[in-house]
Amino acid sequence: MSSILGKRVTVLGSCVMDLVAYVNRFPLPGETLVAKKSLVDFGGKGANQAVQAARLGANVSFVGMVGSDAFGSATKDRLEENQICTDGLFRCSDPRVPTGYSTVTVDDSGDNTIVFSSGANEKLSKHEIVLVKGIIEQSDLVIAQLELDMSTAQEAFRIAQYQGIPTFLNIAPVPQMIDSQLLQLFESTDIICANHIEMKQLLEYHDNGRPEETSDIISQEQLHKLCDNFGFQTVILTLGPNGSMVYNKKNDSLFLSPPSPNVRPEDVVDTVGAGDSFIGALVSKWLVGVEWEEASYFANVIAAESIKHEGTQSSYPYLDNVQVDYRTSESKG
């Protein structure tokens, strides 16, 4: 499928192979279960987001690192099959360092547990970012997640912001503490996106890193405080079956986007990678001039389609296969 967008997004992130086992239920500690079936799929938060955006028509460049193994070659092929520019995909020169991988367990309800092994992803450094400076400077948006070294992401964001390019950080996985390195990355971040659990973890800390008691409900006041503390301009929060919300600091407004009407609980097969599907879809709409608020509903629908199918990237829909009927969402401010 050829790209339909003129603007370009650069996704800096991890790429892994997902080793997926489907079980009736999750094993207890020390218990061994026999999987009903299994599959090997392509994953990694960065690669996932890049693939979903590209399948929806976005111009995408990917920056990451794989091993010098067969999984690394297959990953490069998969990205290029989705018409993603891989000029920024590096191969680790150390043969002892494999391409990253995740072991994923999915139960009958579609819930999952994931253990992530970084592998070559952790070898991506500031050195490689300097080498792809030209790619970053030609972007209209730069995305990163927290599966890579924070200083690496910060260097990419520094280059982007120097050129006036917006930066988008997926706060996943949330670190145990907010340290000086993460604060420096936050200073270079314009837009953040997290799910409810990740946002709760982030809200449990002040800017001095001490825990703070918070309720289970995330309020507009909390999001305003978060932006004040860390300098974010926009906060995007995914709420699973309850849709999503977008907080805009400039207008001090909270936009509530309803969930997709196209998925019933019995339709859920596999939720792995749904958050990444959301981000890829969200960005694909923003690149054609749609504001984050309206784009969030489109992203809700796309992510909901992905959970109807097994696998990670293999479950991601193409633009031609999805119809979105926009509905009115609620804005508060």
N, C-alpha and C positions, 0 to 999 in steps of 0.2 A: 504493500500500500504506500503510495507516495504521500509526502507530508503536505498538509494544506495550510500550514502556518508559516508566516515570514519570520516571526520572532523565535529566538532560540533559548532553551534552558540548558544549563550545564548541571549535571547531577554528579556530585562527589560522594562516593559511598562504597559500601561493601558489596561484593558479589560472592555467592556461595552456592554449593550444591546442597539441596534439601533431600535428606534421606527420610522418607515419610512412612510411618507404620500406622495402619488403621486398626483400632481395637474396640471392643465393646465398652470398656471402661479403662481408666488409667490404673496402672499397677500400684499396689501398695509398696511401701519401702521394703526392699529385699525380695520382692515377688517378681517372677518371670512370667510374662504372658506371651502367647503365640498370636501374632498379628493375623487379622482376617485377610489382609492384603497389604502390599507395600508398593511404593513407587519412588523413583529418583526424579527430581525436578530441579529447575533453576530457581535460585532465590537470592537472598541478601537484600537488605532494605534499600540500598542505593540502586541496585540493578532492577529490583521490582518496580520502584517508582519511575525509573527511566523507561522500562518496557511498557508500563501502563500508559504513560504520557505519549510515547511514540505510537502505540496502537490507536490512540485517539487523535492522531494527526500532528502531534507536536514535533518540532525540530529539536532533537535531543543530542547532546554530547555527554559522554560518560567518562569520568575520571576515577580510576581505581587500580587495584593490583591483584593479579592471580598468580598461581604457581606455574612452574614450567612443566606441568603434568597434563594428562589428557583432559581432566576437568577444566583446566585453564583454557585449553584450546576450544573445548566445547562451549565454554562461557562466551568467549570472543565471537564464535560463530552465531550463538543465539542472539547476542546484542546486534550483530550486523544483519541477521535475518529480520530483525525488527527495525531496520534502517536507522540504527543509532550509530553516531560517529564514535569510533573506538580509537581515535588518535591519542586519547589520553589514558588508554588501558595499558598498563605496564605488566611485564612478566618478571617475577622475582628470580634473580640470578642464582639464589641458593637452592639447589635441588632437594634439600632436606625440608624446605618450607612448602607445604602443599597449598593448593587452592582452599579457601575457607569452606567449611561445611556446617550444616545444622542437622541435628537429629530431632525429628518432629514426631510427636504422637498425637493422633486425632481420635477422639472417642465418638460414640454413636450420636451425641448431641451436636457434633461439629466443633466442640471446644478443643483446644490444643495446648500442649506444653512443648517448649522449644529449648534445646541446649545448643548454643552457638559456639563454634570453634573458629577463631579469627583467621588462623593460618596466614596466608600472604597479605591479607587485608591490613594487618598491623604493621606491615613493612612500608606502606605508603607514607611518605614523609614530605617535609617542606621542600626537599630537593626536587621531587617529582612535580610539586605544585608550581615551582619556578619554571619548570620545563613546559608546562601547559598554560603559562600566563596569557599567551595570545588567545587560547580557547576561551578562558574565563573573560577576558576583556571584550570578546565578541558576543557575549551573552546578554540576555535581557533579564535573567534571573539565575541565581546560583543557589543550589540546594545541597544541604549536608545533613547527616544524622550523627548519632553519638556512638556508632559501631566502629568508628575510626579514631585515631589519635586526635585529641582536641586541638593540639597545636597545628596539625595539618589542616583541619577544617578552618581554623582561625586565619591561617595564611591565605587560603583561598578567599575567605570573606574579606580580608584586608584588601586584597587586590581588587575585588569586586566593588567594595565601597569607595575606594579611591577613584573609580571610574563612574561612581553614581549608580551602580547596579544593585538592585534590591537583593537581600540575602534572606534565605528561608531555612530555618533549622527545625528538623524533626527531633523533638526531645525524647529520643528512645535509643537505647535504654537509659533511664534516668540514673545517674551515679548516686552512690550512697551519701555523698556530701557535696555541697556547693563550695568548691575550692577556688583559689585564685585563677587557675587555668580555665575553669568553666566560666567564671565571671568575665574573663577577657574575651572568651568566645561570645558571651551574651552581648558585650559591648559592640560587637561587630554584626549583631543579628537584628534584622528589621521585623521579620515575621517568624513566629514559632507555631508549631503544631504538635499536639499531643493527644492521647486518649485520656479518658477520665482518670484512670489509675495513675498514669504518668503525671498528669497535671496535679493530682492530689499530692503526690510525692514532692513535686516542685513547690507547691504551696506550703508544705510543712516546714519550709526553711525561710528565715529572713535573709537579707543580704549579708549578714554576718555568719551565716551557716548554722545557726542554732535552730533546733526544731520548734515548731509552733503548732498548737492544737488547732485543727480546722474541722468544720463539720463536713458531712459527706456531700452536701450540696455546694456546688461551686457558684459563687455569686458574681454579679457584675462588679461589686465593690472589690472583691478579691482580685479579679482580673485587672482592674484599674490599678490597684496597688502593685501587682506583679509588673505591669508596664512601667510604673514609676520607679520601682526598685532596680529593674534590669535594663530599661531603655527600649523595650520592644514597642513597635508601632501597632502591630496586629497580633491577636492571639486566636488561633483556630483550634477548637476542641471537638474531638469526635466522641460520640456518645453511643456507639454501637447501634442497637435496635431503636434507639431514641433519636437518631439523627445526628445533628452537629450544631455548633454555635460559633459565631465569629464576633470577637470584640475588637472594635476600632477605637484606639486611644484618641485620635484626633477629634472624633465626634463624641467620645465617651458613650458609644452606642453598642448594644448587644443584639445581635441578629440570631434568631433561633430558626434553624432549617429543619423541616420535618423529615422523618425517615422515608425511604422508598416505599411506595404502596404495593410493590411488585413481589415482595418476599413474605411468605408465611413461615412460622416457626418450623413447620414440617419440611420446608424447602431447604433448610440449612444443611449443607453437606460438609463443608470445610471452611473454617474462618481464617486459616493461615494466610497472611499477606493482605488481608482486607484493608488494613490501615494504610498500607503502601499503595494499594489500588486507589483508595480515596485521594491520597496526595497526588498521584500521577494524573488522575482525572481533574482534580482541582486546578492544578497548574496548567493543564491543557486548555482549560477555559479562560484562565487569567491571561494567557498569552495572546488571546484574540480580543482582549479588551473588556472581558466580563469581570466585574468586581468580585472580590473574594466572597461576599455575602451570597450573591446569586450563584456563583460557581459551586458553593458548598452543597446545594441541592443536587446539582448534576453529579457531583462526586458521591453523594449518598447513594444515588441510583446505581452508579457504576460499581461501587464497592459491594452493594447488595447483590448485584448480578454475579460477582466473583465468588460469593460464598455458596452459590448453588452448585458448584462444581468442585471436583477434587483437584488437589495440587495448588501450587502457588502461581507462578507466571502462566502456567498452562490454563489457569482458570480465568485469566484476565480477558475481558471482552474487547472487541474491535469497535470502532465508531459506527461502522455500517450495521452492526448487530444490535444496537441499543437505541431505543426511542425514549426520550425524556419529555414528559408533560410537566412544564413548570407550574408550580402552585405558589400561592401567596404564603410567605413565611412571616414570622412575627418579629418586629424590630422594637427594641426598647432603648430608651436613651433620654 
